[in-house]
Amino acid sequence: ELCCRRAVATTVNAPYPKENVRRCRIASDDCEMRALDSYTASLAATVEKKEGLAAAADHLKIGDAHSSRKCYPQAVHSYQVALNIRIRLLGEGALKVANVRHSLGVALLMSSLPEQSGREGPAPTALGDTDKKKCQSAISRATECLECSLQVRRKKLGASHIDVAETAYFLGLALTQVGDRLAEALELLHLAFRVRCSVLGQNNPLVAETLESLGAAYLKDGNYHRAIQAYAFALSVHQSLKGEDANEVAADHQALSQAYMAAGDHDKALHHSLEALTILRKRYGNSDYRTADGWLRAGRCHFARGDLRLAAKSALRAVHILSSIRELAMDVCALRLREAWTILAEARWEMQDYELAVIATIVLARGVVDSAVNYVANYVAPGQDFAGSTSTASAAQTLAAAAAQTHAASAAQTQAASAAQAQVAASAQAQAASAAQTQASSAAQTETLIPGLVE
């Protein structure tokens, strides 16, 4: 445009109008083409940026939808695409980039955390060595994303903003999983707690969530008194918000039971475990893995208090429930079954009920978690049907016969050892008698030859 204006001014003042008009038109056409190219490039860049940001926003919404359904791997993929677009178009220090990083870090963190047994949702899954390495990698990536997001959000929004508190909470949760950064985790969780309390009020689910994470961090740090305080506060908030029979209330009772057990107060640990068990039985009935977990926790508390019969009974209830969940037999339920069998074996052994203790020990040694269920069930409670198959009963009889053979072999070995010891003792006595007789004979002969020498 500037070139065109100069060309027109030159034309007006020129002494040869016709020639200058022709030259001006050529110059004007060339400038217009360059201007058009510049406008087109600028428009294309603007359209690309707008379309890119719109695409990033769409990917962000897709990631949020996956996260709400707990499909975290798909959410991580969508968030990563949105993050790449926004970094390319907006730069590293943009607030929108920090927001996507926060969402990506949360999805990575949640993909690495197992489900809690007291909550709604699918059953938890066991982690092998490969899965543990993947979880550690996901936690490391989540920590990096959340640290970058927190730095930008603090700078752009201020330390008392609710979004800063949210990022601080999840970063504290991630650092709690790391283990060697508990002091930083506690500092961040306290920051989240203060901001959430000031903005949302104390009676808020997010405040209770923060208190639960604080309790877990204190428990891991060995500060049981603070852990109990945090869990008790969370319990009171959930009770006031959701009633006495909510899943969150049961989870808080279980957390308090664990904290009191760690602190050595077994009576209060048993009280809270039984409170949780009551809620779980009301909500899920007597055949759900969460109810079995409640029985298992109660069995641990009974055993710690020395109530061996109640510990064995609780463990047997857990065995009954977990053995009936066939689709989960090779998952976490199998690990809980082994723990239940362990409690059962130890409790029965302390009660001098050696037959059942041996059966439970054989089950643990052979890694067969449900093969002796009917035998043990009939032994403990005759006439009670545990819905076992014929093969299960046969396996139980085989284990019982093996246990009987083991007892018989042990008794035979003991009897043979006792007989051998008796024979050795008799031989020793005979040898001693013979030696005494020989010595007496020699003494008599010596007395005859030299009187008074023996004395």
C-alpha positions as CSV (number, residue, x, y, z in Angstrom):
1,E,0.0,0.0,0.0
2,L,2.8,2.4,0.8
3,C,4.5,1.7,-2.5
4,C,1.2,2.4,-4.4
5,R,0.7,5.7,-2.6
6,R,4.2,6.9,-3.5
7,A,3.7,5.8,-7.1
8,V,0.5,7.9,-7.3
9,A,2.1,11.0,-5.8
10,T,5.0,10.7,-8.3
11,T,2.6,10.4,-11.2
12,V,0.7,13.6,-10.2
13,N,3.9,15.7,-10.1
14,A,5.5,14.1,-13.2
15,P,6.1,16.3,-16.3
16,Y,5.2,13.3,-18.6
17,P,1.9,12.1,-17.3
18,K,1.2,9.3,-19.9
19,E,4.5,7.5,-19.4
20,N,4.5,7.8,-15.7
21,V,0.9,6.5,-15.5
22,R,1.9,3.3,-17.3
23,R,4.9,2.8,-15.0
24,C,2.8,3.5,-12.0
25,R,0.3,0.9,-13.0
26,I,3.0,-1.7,-13.3
27,A,4.5,-0.8,-9.9
28,S,1.0,-0.7,-8.4
29,D,0.2,-4.1,-9.8
30,D,3.4,-5.6,-8.4
31,C,2.8,-4.0,-5.0
32,E,-0.7,-5.3,-4.9
33,M,0.5,-8.8,-5.7
34,R,3.0,-8.7,-2.8
35,A,0.4,-7.2,-0.5
36,L,-2.0,-10.0,-1.5
37,D,0.6,-12.7,-0.8
38,S,1.3,-11.1,2.5
39,Y,-2.4,-10.9,3.4
40,T,-2.9,-14.5,2.3
41,A,0.0,-15.8,4.3
42,S,-1.2,-13.9,7.4
43,L,-4.7,-15.2,7.0
44,A,-3.5,-18.8,6.5
45,A,-1.4,-18.5,9.7
46,T,-4.4,-17.0,11.6
47,V,-6.7,-19.8,10.3
48,E,-4.1,-22.4,11.1
49,K,-3.7,-21.1,14.7
50,K,-7.4,-20.8,15.2
51,E,-8.0,-24.3,13.8
52,G,-5.1,-25.7,15.8
53,L,-6.4,-24.2,19.0
54,A,-9.8,-25.5,18.2
55,A,-8.4,-28.9,17.6
56,A,-6.5,-28.8,20.8
57,A,-9.7,-27.8,22.7
58,D,-11.5,-30.8,21.1
59,H,-8.7,-33.2,22.1
60,L,-8.9,-31.7,25.6
61,K,-12.6,-32.4,25.8
62,I,-12.1,-36.0,24.5
63,G,-9.4,-36.5,27.2
64,D,-11.8,-35.2,29.9
65,A,-14.5,-37.6,28.7
66,H,-12.0,-40.6,28.9
67,S,-10.9,-39.5,32.3
68,S,-14.5,-39.3,33.6
69,R,-14.9,-43.0,32.5
70,K,-11.5,-43.9,34.1
71,C,-10.1,-44.8,30.7
72,Y,-6.8,-43.2,31.6
73,P,-4.5,-44.5,28.7
74,Q,-6.9,-43.0,26.1
75,A,-7.1,-39.8,28.2
76,V,-3.3,-39.6,28.3
77,H,-3.1,-39.9,24.5
78,S,-5.7,-37.1,23.9
79,Y,-4.1,-34.8,26.4
80,Q,-0.7,-35.3,24.9
81,V,-2.0,-34.3,21.4
82,A,-3.6,-31.2,22.8
83,L,-0.4,-30.3,24.7
84,N,1.8,-30.6,21.6
85,I,-0.5,-28.4,19.6
86,R,-0.7,-25.7,22.3
87,I,3.1,-25.7,22.9
88,R,3.7,-25.2,19.2
89,L,1.2,-22.4,18.9
90,L,1.3,-20.7,22.3
91,G,4.7,-21.5,23.8
92,E,5.7,-23.2,27.0
93,G,4.7,-20.4,29.4
94,A,1.1,-20.0,28.4
95,L,-1.6,-20.7,31.0
96,K,-3.5,-22.9,28.5
97,V,-0.4,-25.1,28.2
98,A,-0.2,-25.3,32.0
99,N,-3.9,-26.4,32.1
100,V,-3.3,-29.2,29.6
101,R,-0.2,-30.3,31.5
102,H,-2.2,-30.5,34.7
103,S,-4.8,-32.7,33.1
104,L,-2.1,-34.9,31.6
105,G,-0.3,-35.2,34.9
106,V,-3.6,-36.2,36.7
107,A,-4.4,-38.8,34.1
108,L,-0.9,-40.3,34.3
109,L,-1.1,-40.4,38.1
110,M,-4.5,-42.0,38.2
111,S,-3.5,-44.7,35.7
112,S,-0.7,-45.7,38.2
113,L,-2.9,-45.9,41.3
114,P,-4.8,-49.1,42.2
115,E,-8.5,-48.8,43.0
116,Q,-9.3,-48.7,46.7
117,S,-11.5,-51.5,47.9
118,G,-14.0,-49.3,49.8
119,R,-14.8,-47.2,46.7
120,E,-17.2,-47.7,43.9
121,G,-15.8,-49.1,40.6
122,P,-14.2,-52.3,39.3
123,A,-12.2,-54.7,41.4
124,P,-8.5,-53.8,41.8
125,T,-5.9,-55.6,39.8
126,A,-2.6,-57.1,40.8
127,L,0.7,-55.6,39.6
128,G,3.5,-57.7,38.2
129,D,7.1,-56.5,37.9
130,T,6.5,-55.1,34.4
131,D,3.3,-53.3,35.5
132,K,5.2,-51.9,38.5
133,K,7.9,-50.4,36.2
134,K,5.2,-48.9,34.0
135,C,3.5,-47.4,37.1
136,Q,6.8,-45.9,38.3
137,S,7.4,-44.4,34.9
138,A,3.8,-43.0,34.8
139,I,4.3,-41.4,38.3
140,S,7.6,-39.9,37.2
141,R,6.0,-38.3,34.1
142,A,3.0,-37.2,36.1
143,T,5.3,-35.5,38.7
144,E,7.2,-33.7,35.9
145,C,3.9,-32.4,34.2
146,L,2.4,-31.3,37.5
147,E,5.5,-29.5,38.6
148,C,5.6,-27.5,35.3
149,S,1.9,-26.8,35.6
150,L,2.2,-25.6,39.2
151,Q,5.0,-23.3,38.4
152,V,3.1,-21.5,35.6
153,R,-0.2,-21.5,37.5
154,R,1.4,-19.9,40.5
155,K,3.0,-17.2,38.4
156,K,-0.2,-16.5,36.4
157,L,-2.9,-17.0,39.0
158,G,-1.3,-16.5,42.4
159,A,-0.7,-18.9,45.2
160,S,-4.3,-18.7,46.7
161,H,-6.1,-19.7,43.5
162,I,-8.3,-22.8,43.6
163,D,-6.6,-24.2,40.4
164,V,-3.2,-23.8,42.1
165,A,-4.6,-25.8,45.0
166,E,-5.8,-28.5,42.7
167,T,-2.4,-28.9,41.0
168,A,-0.6,-28.8,44.4
169,Y,-2.9,-31.6,45.7
170,F,-2.2,-34.0,42.8
171,L,1.5,-33.2,42.9
172,G,1.5,-34.0,46.6
173,L,-0.3,-37.2,45.9
174,A,2.3,-38.1,43.3
175,L,5.2,-37.3,45.6
176,T,3.6,-39.5,48.3
177,Q,3.9,-42.4,45.9
178,V,7.6,-41.6,45.3
179,G,8.5,-42.2,48.9
180,D,11.7,-40.1,49.4
181,R,9.9,-36.7,49.0
182,L,7.4,-37.0,51.7
183,A,8.3,-33.6,53.2
184,E,7.5,-31.9,49.9
185,A,4.3,-33.9,49.6
186,L,3.1,-32.8,53.0
187,E,3.9,-29.2,52.3
188,L,1.9,-29.3,49.0
189,L,-1.0,-31.1,50.6
190,H,-1.2,-28.6,53.4
191,L,-1.2,-25.8,50.8
192,A,-4.1,-27.5,49.0
193,F,-6.0,-28.0,52.3
194,R,-5.6,-24.3,53.3
195,V,-6.7,-23.0,49.9
196,R,-9.6,-25.4,49.5
197,C,-10.9,-24.7,53.1
198,S,-10.7,-20.9,52.5
199,V,-12.4,-21.0,49.1
200,L,-14.8,-24.0,49.4
201,G,-15.4,-24.2,53.2
202,Q,-14.6,-27.2,55.5
203,N,-17.7,-29.3,54.6
204,N,-16.7,-30.0,51.1
205,P,-15.8,-33.4,49.4
206,L,-12.5,-31.9,48.1
207,V,-11.5,-30.9,51.6
208,A,-12.2,-34.5,52.8
209,E,-10.2,-35.9,49.9
210,T,-7.3,-33.7,50.8
211,L,-7.5,-34.8,54.4
212,E,-7.4,-38.5,53.3
213,S,-4.3,-37.9,51.3
214,L,-2.7,-36.0,54.2
215,G,-3.5,-39.0,56.5
216,A,-1.9,-41.4,54.0
217,A,1.2,-39.3,53.7
218,Y,1.5,-39.0,57.5
219,L,1.0,-42.8,57.9
220,K,3.7,-43.4,55.4
221,D,6.0,-41.0,57.2
222,G,5.4,-42.8,60.6
223,N,3.5,-39.9,62.2
224,Y,0.5,-42.0,63.3
225,H,-1.0,-39.4,65.6
226,R,-1.3,-36.8,62.7
227,A,-2.6,-39.5,60.4
228,I,-5.4,-40.4,62.8
229,Q,-6.3,-36.8,63.2
230,A,-6.5,-36.3,59.4
231,Y,-8.6,-39.5,58.9
232,A,-10.9,-38.6,61.7
233,F,-11.5,-35.1,60.3
234,A,-12.2,-36.7,56.8
235,L,-14.6,-39.1,58.4
236,S,-16.6,-36.3,60.1
237,V,-16.8,-34.4,56.9
238,H,-18.1,-37.4,54.9
239,Q,-20.6,-38.3,57.6
240,S,-22.1,-34.8,57.6
241,L,-22.2,-34.7,53.8
242,K,-23.2,-38.3,52.8
243,G,-24.6,-40.0,55.8
244,E,-23.4,-42.9,57.9
245,D,-23.6,-45.7,55.3
246,A,-21.6,-44.1,52.4
247,N,-18.7,-45.8,50.7
248,E,-16.4,-42.9,51.7
249,V,-17.4,-43.4,55.3
250,A,-16.4,-47.1,55.1
251,A,-13.1,-46.2,53.5
252,D,-12.4,-43.7,56.3
253,H,-13.2,-46.3,58.9
254,Q,-10.8,-48.7,57.2
255,A,-8.1,-46.0,57.0
256,L,-8.5,-45.2,60.7
257,S,-8.3,-49.0,61.5
258,Q,-5.0,-49.2,59.6
259,A,-3.6,-46.1,61.4
260,Y,-4.6,-47.4,64.9
261,M,-3.1,-50.8,64.1
262,A,0.2,-49.1,63.1
263,A,0.0,-47.1,66.3
264,G,-0.6,-50.2,68.4
265,D,-4.1,-49.4,69.6
266,H,-5.7,-52.7,68.5
267,D,-9.0,-52.1,70.3
268,K,-9.8,-48.9,68.3
269,A,-8.5,-50.6,65.2
270,L,-11.0,-53.4,65.7
271,H,-13.8,-50.9,66.3
272,H,-13.3,-49.0,63.1
273,S,-12.8,-52.2,61.0
274,L,-16.1,-53.6,62.3
275,E,-17.8,-50.3,61.5
276,A,-16.5,-50.5,58.0
277,L,-17.5,-54.1,57.7
278,T,-21.1,-53.3,58.7
279,I,-21.4,-50.6,56.0
280,L,-19.9,-52.9,53.4
281,R,-22.3,-55.7,54.2
282,K,-25.2,-53.3,54.0
283,R,-24.1,-52.0,50.6
284,Y,-22.7,-55.0,48.8
285,G,-24.1,-58.1,50.6
286,N,-22.1,-61.1,51.7
287,S,-20.6,-62.2,48.4
288,D,-18.7,-59.2,47.2
289,Y,-14.9,-58.8,47.3
290,R,-15.2,-55.6,49.2
291,T,-17.1,-57.4,52.0
292,A,-14.4,-60.1,52.0
293,D,-11.8,-57.3,52.4
294,G,-13.7,-56.1,55.4
295,W,-13.7,-59.6,57.0
296,L,-10.0,-59.8,56.3
297,R,-9.2,-56.5,58.0
298,A,-11.4,-57.6,61.0
299,G,-9.4,-60.9,61.1
300,R,-6.1,-59.0,61.3
301,C,-7.4,-56.9,64.2
302,H,-8.8,-59.9,66.1
303,F,-5.5,-61.7,65.7
304,A,-3.5,-58.7,66.9
305,R,-5.8,-58.6,70.0
306,G,-5.3,-62.3,70.7
307,D,-8.9,-63.3,69.8
308,L,-7.8,-66.3,67.9
309,R,-11.2,-67.9,67.4
310,L,-12.7,-64.7,66.0
311,A,-9.6,-64.2,63.8
312,A,-10.0,-67.7,62.3
313,K,-13.8,-67.2,61.8
314,S,-13.2,-63.8,60.0
315,A,-10.5,-65.3,57.8
316,L,-12.7,-68.2,56.9
317,R,-15.5,-65.8,55.9
318,A,-13.1,-64.1,53.6
319,V,-11.9,-67.4,52.2
320,H,-15.5,-68.4,51.5
321,I,-16.3,-65.2,49.6
322,L,-13.1,-64.9,47.6
323,S,-13.1,-68.5,46.6
324,S,-16.6,-68.0,45.0
325,I,-15.4,-65.2,42.8
326,R,-14.0,-67.4,40.0
327,E,-13.3,-64.6,37.4
328,L,-11.0,-62.9,39.9
329,A,-9.3,-66.0,41.3
330,M,-6.0,-65.2,39.7
331,D,-6.0,-61.5,40.5
332,V,-5.8,-59.5,43.7
333,C,-8.4,-61.9,45.2
334,A,-5.8,-64.6,45.0
335,L,-3.4,-62.5,47.1
336,R,-6.1,-61.8,49.6
337,L,-7.0,-65.5,49.7
338,R,-3.4,-66.3,50.6
339,E,-3.5,-63.7,53.4
340,A,-6.7,-65.2,54.7
341,W,-5.3,-68.7,54.7
342,T,-2.2,-67.4,56.5
343,I,-4.3,-65.8,59.3
344,L,-6.4,-69.0,59.5
345,A,-3.3,-71.3,59.7
346,E,-1.6,-69.1,62.4
347,A,-4.8,-68.7,64.5
348,R,-5.6,-72.4,64.4
349,W,-2.0,-73.3,65.2
350,E,-2.1,-71.1,68.2
351,M,-5.4,-72.7,69.2
352,Q,-3.7,-76.1,69.0
353,D,-6.1,-77.1,66.2
354,Y,-3.3,-78.7,64.3
355,E,-5.4,-80.5,61.7
356,L,-6.8,-77.4,60.2
357,A,-3.5,-75.5,60.6
358,V,-1.7,-78.2,58.6
359,I,-4.4,-78.1,55.8
360,A,-4.0,-74.3,55.5
361,T,-0.3,-74.6,55.5
362,I,-0.4,-77.2,52.7
363,V,-2.7,-74.9,50.7
364,L,-0.2,-72.1,51.1
365,A,2.8,-74.2,50.3
366,R,1.3,-75.7,47.1
367,G,-0.1,-72.3,46.0
368,V,-3.6,-73.8,45.7
369,V,-5.9,-71.1,47.1
370,D,-9.3,-72.8,46.8
371,S,-8.7,-76.5,46.7
372,A,-9.4,-77.2,50.4
373,V,-12.4,-74.9,50.9
374,N,-15.1,-77.5,51.4
375,Y,-12.9,-79.6,53.7
376,V,-12.1,-76.7,55.9
377,A,-15.6,-75.4,55.8
378,N,-17.1,-78.7,56.8
379,Y,-14.5,-79.2,59.5
380,V,-15.2,-75.8,61.1
381,A,-19.0,-75.7,60.5
382,P,-20.5,-79.1,59.7
383,G,-23.5,-79.0,57.5
384,Q,-22.7,-75.5,56.0
385,D,-22.8,-75.6,52.2
386,F,-19.9,-73.7,50.6
387,A,-21.1,-74.6,47.0
388,G,-17.9,-76.5,46.1
389,S,-17.5,-78.7,43.1
390,T,-16.7,-82.5,43.1
391,S,-13.2,-81.8,42.0
392,T,-12.8,-79.4,44.8
393,A,-14.0,-81.9,47.3
394,S,-11.7,-84.5,45.9
395,A,-8.8,-82.2,46.1
396,A,-9.7,-81.4,49.7
397,Q,-9.8,-85.1,50.5
398,T,-6.4,-85.5,48.8
399,L,-4.9,-82.7,50.9
400,A,-6.5,-84.2,54.1
401,A,-5.0,-87.6,53.2
402,A,-1.6,-86.0,52.6
403,A,-1.9,-84.3,55.9
404,A,-2.8,-87.6,57.7
405,Q,0.1,-89.3,56.0
406,T,2.4,-86.5,57.1
407,H,1.2,-86.9,60.7
408,A,1.6,-90.7,60.6
409,A,5.1,-90.5,59.1
410,S,6.1,-88.0,61.7
411,A,4.6,-90.1,64.5
412,A,6.4,-93.2,63.1
413,Q,9.7,-91.3,63.0
414,T,9.3,-90.1,66.5
415,Q,8.4,-93.6,67.7
416,A,11.4,-95.1,65.9
417,A,13.7,-92.5,67.3
418,S,12.3,-93.2,70.8
419,A,12.9,-96.9,70.4
420,A,16.4,-96.4,69.2
421,Q,17.1,-94.1,72.1
422,A,15.7,-96.8,74.5
423,Q,17.9,-99.5,72.9
424,V,21.0,-97.3,73.2
425,A,20.2,-96.6,76.8
426,A,19.7,-100.3,77.6
427,S,23.0,-101.2,75.9
428,A,24.7,-98.5,77.9
429,Q,23.3,-99.8,81.1
430,A,24.4,-103.4,80.3
431,Q,27.9,-102.1,79.5
432,A,28.0,-100.2,82.8
433,A,26.9,-103.2,84.8
434,S,29.5,-105.4,83.1
435,A,32.2,-102.8,83.8
436,A,31.1,-102.6,87.5
437,Q,31.2,-106.4,87.8
438,T,34.7,-106.5,86.3
439,Q,35.9,-103.8,88.6
440,A,34.5,-105.5,91.6
441,S,36.3,-108.8,90.6
442,S,39.6,-107.0,90.1
443,A,39.3,-105.2,93.5
444,A,38.6,-108.6,95.2
445,Q,41.7,-110.1,93.6
446,T,43.8,-107.1,94.6
447,E,42.5,-107.2,98.2
448,T,43.5,-110.9,98.4
449,L,47.0,-110.2,97.2
450,I,47.7,-106.9,99.1
451,P,45.4,-106.3,102.1
452,G,44.5,-102.6,102.7
453,L,45.6,-101.3,99.3
454,V,42.1,-100.9,97.9
455,E,41.0,-98.8,100.8
